Amino acid sequence: MSGAITLYAHETPGFGDRAAHAADLLRAAATQHPGRIVLASSLGAEDMVLTDLVARERLPIAVATLQTGKLHAQTLALVQRAKLHYGLDIELHEPRTEAVVHFVQRHGDDAMRRSVELRKACCALRKLEPLERLLAGRTAWVTGLRREQSGARADVPFSDIDEHGRTKLSPLADWSWHDVWHYIATREVPYNPLHDEFMPSIGCEPCTRAIAVGEDFRSGRWWWEHDDAKECGLHVKPQGGEAPASAFGRSQEESVQGVTP
Ligand code: SF4
């Protein structure tokens, strides 16, 4: 058995009910949003569970991910493995080349390490803008958010409406990390081998590190920043008032709620 499965897979009371509820939510959403619903996958453990739920029942839910240009080789390989395993198409949405080239020329390839603003600007052009294209024309999207993931996600509902009027579903909102890995272990779901190297939350390579025993799961992401800055803007709700500037001259950091762990 792999390291992550040995460490985390554990059946806890109510798992069957939570799994059935998640599948019910996906089934109902696929019916309510025919041809216009997408699983916005980060390729993290939760999103691989959701991919399995979609593929198992051949639900008409598209699966899409963001190829930021900074992903680990293991993450890119997982896209191919999942495609083969499920016989599914997985859409890849990339940032605009000219925006990336301009940003790197101006701020350097390590800009994200130099300030929170530059890190958020990098996330804006590599994640938020492609996410807008991923969601264009869709009326509903599915995410792998769980309440347990962080304090900022403690109140994640199963179903919400984003500020563009789309339904945002989080079928695993009430799942524990043990649930996720119990599902992966028992259904033989393909997953990122970096999870076996103590990386529970995997993002871009320069912004992800392994965590030590006892550290918070999110501590491996943007570890040089203060905790309350640690969201890429994909799942941040507008708080009202003036939103921060982004690389696009408007408030995408706070206005788009989307993919990723
Ligand atoms: S996670 Fe890091 S490399 Fe990826 S888009 Fe955000 S700042 Fe850039």
Residues whose N, C-alpha, C, O or C-beta is under 5 A from the ligand:
A	BS01	SF4	T68 K70 M112 R119 C122 C123 R126 G203 C204 C207
